[in-house]
Amino acid sequence: MISSPNRLFRTVATAEAITWAGLLGGMFLKYATDTTELGVRIFGPIHGAVFIAYCVTTVVVAVDQRWSPGRLVGGLASSVPPFLTLWFERYAGRQGLLADSWRLRSTDTPATGLERPVGWLVRNPARGLVAALVAVVALFGLALVAGPPVG
């Protein structure tokens, strides 16, 4: 799954859209039919974790693939409306923003402050995956402390 920026980004963008669908279904059952809130209880946290994973993945891929700041913001913003991550993933693929290899895994020397940790992540995929999972869990924990969205 993490073998290339293209494959990783496509997988996480798809997972984000799938969990959106589950959460929307749960919200429909809770608010429109007033039958159960089980779907929200199940898919809310799952979607929250995958949303954070998508944001972390987007930053890592953007740094490695040298996206412009505007494209990075667009990629991050696409996680908010339901299913837009799928559109952004296709857009990024058409624009050549998702390579089949990690730039910073090769001989490219990290040039910026953000490229150093991202370079370490892609050159050490097993430890990088653990570090990314720790980051997602930590951010998810902070979100839980902050509380559920109001509304």
C-alpha atoms as a printed R data frame, in Angstrom:
    type eleno elety resid chain resno       x      y       z
1   ATOM     1    CA   MET     A     1   0.000  0.000   0.000
2   ATOM     2    CA   ILE     A     2   2.794  2.465   0.773
3   ATOM     3    CA   SER     A     3   4.920  1.369  -2.167
4   ATOM     4    CA   SER     A     4   4.238  4.579  -4.078
5   ATOM     5    CA   PRO     A     5   2.702  8.014  -3.505
6   ATOM     6    CA   ASN     A     6   0.112  7.216  -6.166
7   ATOM     7    CA   ARG     A     7  -1.041  3.979  -4.539
8   ATOM     8    CA   LEU     A     8  -0.987  5.324  -0.974
9   ATOM     9    CA   PHE     A     9  -2.891  8.503  -1.824
10  ATOM    10    CA   ARG     A    10  -5.485  6.629  -3.901
11  ATOM    11    CA   THR     A    11  -6.054  4.085  -1.100
12  ATOM    12    CA   VAL     A    12  -6.448  6.652   1.670
13  ATOM    13    CA   ALA     A    13  -8.613  8.997  -0.460
14  ATOM    14    CA   THR     A    14 -10.925  6.081  -1.244
15  ATOM    15    CA   ALA     A    15 -11.071  5.012   2.401
16  ATOM    16    CA   GLU     A    16 -11.958  8.584   3.395
17  ATOM    17    CA   ALA     A    17 -14.848  8.614   0.913
18  ATOM    18    CA   ILE     A    18 -16.091  5.188   2.056
19  ATOM    19    CA   THR     A    19 -16.117  6.245   5.696
20  ATOM    20    CA   TRP     A    20 -17.947  9.443   4.685
21  ATOM    21    CA   ALA     A    21 -20.627  7.248   3.109
22  ATOM    22    CA   GLY     A    22 -20.932  5.211   6.296
23  ATOM    23    CA   LEU     A    23 -21.177  8.320   8.434
24  ATOM    24    CA   LEU     A    24 -23.765  9.908   6.132
25  ATOM    25    CA   GLY     A    25 -25.810  6.706   6.238
26  ATOM    26    CA   GLY     A    26 -25.590  6.720  10.010
27  ATOM    27    CA   MET     A    27 -26.634 10.372  10.118
28  ATOM    28    CA   PHE     A    28 -29.607  9.594   7.877
29  ATOM    29    CA   LEU     A    29 -30.740  6.831  10.235
30  ATOM    30    CA   LYS     A    30 -30.229  9.033  13.277
31  ATOM    31    CA   TYR     A    31 -31.725 12.314  12.071
32  ATOM    32    CA   ALA     A    32 -34.052 11.541   9.153
33  ATOM    33    CA   THR     A    33 -35.615  8.295  10.332
34  ATOM    34    CA   ASP     A    34 -34.969  8.748  14.052
35  ATOM    35    CA   THR     A    35 -34.398  4.985  14.319
36  ATOM    36    CA   THR     A    36 -30.862  4.523  15.660
37  ATOM    37    CA   GLU     A    37 -27.650  6.354  16.281
38  ATOM    38    CA   LEU     A    38 -25.556  3.191  15.965
39  ATOM    39    CA   GLY     A    39 -24.272  4.195  12.507
40  ATOM    40    CA   VAL     A    40 -22.983  7.512  13.821
41  ATOM    41    CA   ARG     A    41 -21.413  5.839  16.856
42  ATOM    42    CA   ILE     A    42 -19.619  3.337  14.618
43  ATOM    43    CA   PHE     A    43 -18.712  5.441  11.590
44  ATOM    44    CA   GLY     A    44 -18.100  8.741  13.407
45  ATOM    45    CA   PRO     A    45 -14.852  7.648  15.060
46  ATOM    46    CA   ILE     A    46 -13.797  5.549  12.066
47  ATOM    47    CA   HIS     A    47 -14.314  8.475   9.724
48  ATOM    48    CA   GLY     A    48 -12.516 10.779  12.151
49  ATOM    49    CA   ALA     A    49  -9.448  8.539  12.205
50  ATOM    50    CA   VAL     A    50  -9.433  8.078   8.417
51  ATOM    51    CA   PHE     A    51  -9.933 11.837   7.924
52  ATOM    52    CA   ILE     A    52  -6.807 12.482  10.005
53  ATOM    53    CA   ALA     A    53  -4.937  9.750   8.113
54  ATOM    54    CA   TYR     A    54  -5.942 11.396   4.826
55  ATOM    55    CA   CYS     A    55  -4.640 14.770   6.021
56  ATOM    56    CA   VAL     A    56  -1.324 13.248   7.180
57  ATOM    57    CA   THR     A    57  -1.016 11.331   3.902
58  ATOM    58    CA   THR     A    58  -1.777 14.453   1.875
59  ATOM    59    CA   VAL     A    59   0.975 16.423   3.618
60  ATOM    60    CA   VAL     A    60   3.516 13.605   3.199
61  ATOM    61    CA   VAL     A    61   2.700 13.109  -0.494
62  ATOM    62    CA   ALA     A    62   2.610 16.865  -1.151
63  ATOM    63    CA   VAL     A    63   6.049 17.373   0.372
64  ATOM    64    CA   ASP     A    64   7.555 14.371  -1.410
65  ATOM    65    CA   GLN     A    65   6.010 15.245  -4.770
66  ATOM    66    CA   ARG     A    66   6.709 18.994  -4.424
67  ATOM    67    CA   TRP     A    67   3.128 20.183  -4.686
68  ATOM    68    CA   SER     A    68   2.540 23.905  -4.619
69  ATOM    69    CA   PRO     A    69   1.077 25.303  -1.387
70  ATOM    70    CA   GLY     A    70  -2.218 25.885  -3.235
71  ATOM    71    CA   ARG     A    71  -2.442 22.247  -4.299
72  ATOM    72    CA   LEU     A    72  -1.650 21.120  -0.763
73  ATOM    73    CA   VAL     A    73  -4.441 23.318   0.606
74  ATOM    74    CA   GLY     A    74  -6.762 22.003  -2.123
75  ATOM    75    CA   GLY     A    75  -5.924 18.418  -1.199
76  ATOM    76    CA   LEU     A    76  -6.550 19.084   2.474
77  ATOM    77    CA   ALA     A    77  -9.762 21.018   1.774
78  ATOM    78    CA   SER     A    78 -11.073 18.160  -0.371
79  ATOM    79    CA   SER     A    79 -11.436 16.088   2.794
80  ATOM    80    CA   VAL     A    80 -14.232 18.283   4.147
81  ATOM    81    CA   PRO     A    81 -17.093 17.888   1.623
82  ATOM    82    CA   PRO     A    82 -18.242 14.286   1.224
83  ATOM    83    CA   PHE     A    83 -16.522 12.304  -1.543
84  ATOM    84    CA   LEU     A    84 -14.373 15.209  -2.828
85  ATOM    85    CA   THR     A    85 -11.211 13.257  -2.001
86  ATOM    86    CA   LEU     A    86 -12.066 10.937  -4.902
87  ATOM    87    CA   TRP     A    87 -12.293 13.875  -7.295
88  ATOM    88    CA   PHE     A    88  -9.056 15.397  -5.973
89  ATOM    89    CA   GLU     A    89  -7.238 12.068  -6.286
90  ATOM    90    CA   ARG     A    90  -8.282 11.830  -9.943
91  ATOM    91    CA   TYR     A    91  -7.328 15.484 -10.525
92  ATOM    92    CA   ALA     A    92  -3.921 14.920  -8.918
93  ATOM    93    CA   GLY     A    93  -3.361 11.855 -11.086
94  ATOM    94    CA   ARG     A    94  -4.271 13.712 -14.284
95  ATOM    95    CA   GLN     A    95  -1.999 16.616 -13.324
96  ATOM    96    CA   GLY     A    96   0.975 14.308 -12.734
97  ATOM    97    CA   LEU     A    97   1.063 15.058  -9.004
98  ATOM    98    CA   LEU     A    98   1.167 11.387  -7.967
99  ATOM    99    CA   ALA     A    99   4.283  9.531  -9.076
100 ATOM   100    CA   ASP     A   100   4.842  5.795  -8.974
101 ATOM   101    CA   SER     A   101   7.936  6.242  -6.801
102 ATOM   102    CA   TRP     A   102   8.911  8.289  -3.779
103 ATOM   103    CA   ARG     A   103  11.221 11.156  -4.759
104 ATOM   104    CA   LEU     A   104  12.781 11.363  -1.300
105 ATOM   105    CA   ARG     A   105  13.446  7.614  -1.157
106 ATOM   106    CA   SER     A   106  15.974  7.980  -3.941
107 ATOM   107    CA   THR     A   107  19.173  9.996  -3.866
108 ATOM   108    CA   ASP     A   108  17.370 13.349  -3.614
109 ATOM   109    CA   THR     A   109  18.754 15.170  -0.604
110 ATOM   110    CA   PRO     A   110  15.995 16.777   1.459
111 ATOM   111    CA   ALA     A   111  16.218 20.509   0.827
112 ATOM   112    CA   THR     A   112  13.644 21.972   3.196
113 ATOM   113    CA   GLY     A   113  12.739 21.470   6.831
114 ATOM   114    CA   LEU     A   114   9.636 19.440   5.963
115 ATOM   115    CA   GLU     A   115  11.506 17.261   3.487
116 ATOM   116    CA   ARG     A   116  13.781 15.868   6.208
117 ATOM   117    CA   PRO     A   117  11.085 14.083   8.241
118 ATOM   118    CA   VAL     A   118   9.161 13.076   5.107
119 ATOM   119    CA   GLY     A   119  12.381 11.723   3.593
120 ATOM   120    CA   TRP     A   120  12.945  9.670   6.736
121 ATOM   121    CA   LEU     A   121   9.363  8.353   6.551
122 ATOM   122    CA   VAL     A   122   9.661  7.149   2.964
123 ATOM   123    CA   ARG     A   123  13.191  5.743   3.365
124 ATOM   124    CA   ASN     A   124  12.099  3.783   6.452
125 ATOM   125    CA   PRO     A   125   8.652  2.524   5.425
126 ATOM   126    CA   ALA     A   126   8.016  0.188   8.385
127 ATOM   127    CA   ARG     A   127   9.095  2.735  10.984
128 ATOM   128    CA   GLY     A   128   7.471  5.461   8.915
129 ATOM   129    CA   LEU     A   129   4.152  3.616   8.962
130 ATOM   130    CA   VAL     A   130   4.393  3.219  12.735
131 ATOM   131    CA   ALA     A   131   5.252  6.937  13.086
132 ATOM   132    CA   ALA     A   132   2.315  7.880  10.845
133 ATOM   133    CA   LEU     A   133  -0.044  5.666  12.861
134 ATOM   134    CA   VAL     A   134   1.222  7.226  16.098
135 ATOM   135    CA   ALA     A   135   0.580 10.680  14.618
136 ATOM   136    CA   VAL     A   136  -2.957  9.694  13.597
137 ATOM   137    CA   VAL     A   137  -3.679  8.214  17.044
138 ATOM   138    CA   ALA     A   138  -2.273 11.307  18.791
139 ATOM   139    CA   LEU     A   139  -4.297 13.680  16.610
140 ATOM   140    CA   PHE     A   140  -7.389 11.523  17.071
141 ATOM   141    CA   GLY     A   141  -6.846 11.638  20.831
142 ATOM   142    CA   LEU     A   142  -6.617 15.432  20.713
143 ATOM   143    CA   ALA     A   143  -9.848 15.513  18.705
144 ATOM   144    CA   LEU     A   144 -11.559 13.343  21.324
145 ATOM   145    CA   VAL     A   145 -10.370 15.660  24.089
146 ATOM   146    CA   ALA     A   146 -11.702 18.651  22.136
147 ATOM   147    CA   GLY     A   147 -15.078 16.937  21.891
148 ATOM   148    CA   PRO     A   148 -17.536 16.190  19.105
149 ATOM   149    CA   PRO     A   149 -18.406 18.761  16.449
150 ATOM   150    CA   VAL     A   150 -21.120 21.166  17.544
151 ATOM   151    CA   GLY     A   151 -24.284 21.230  15.513
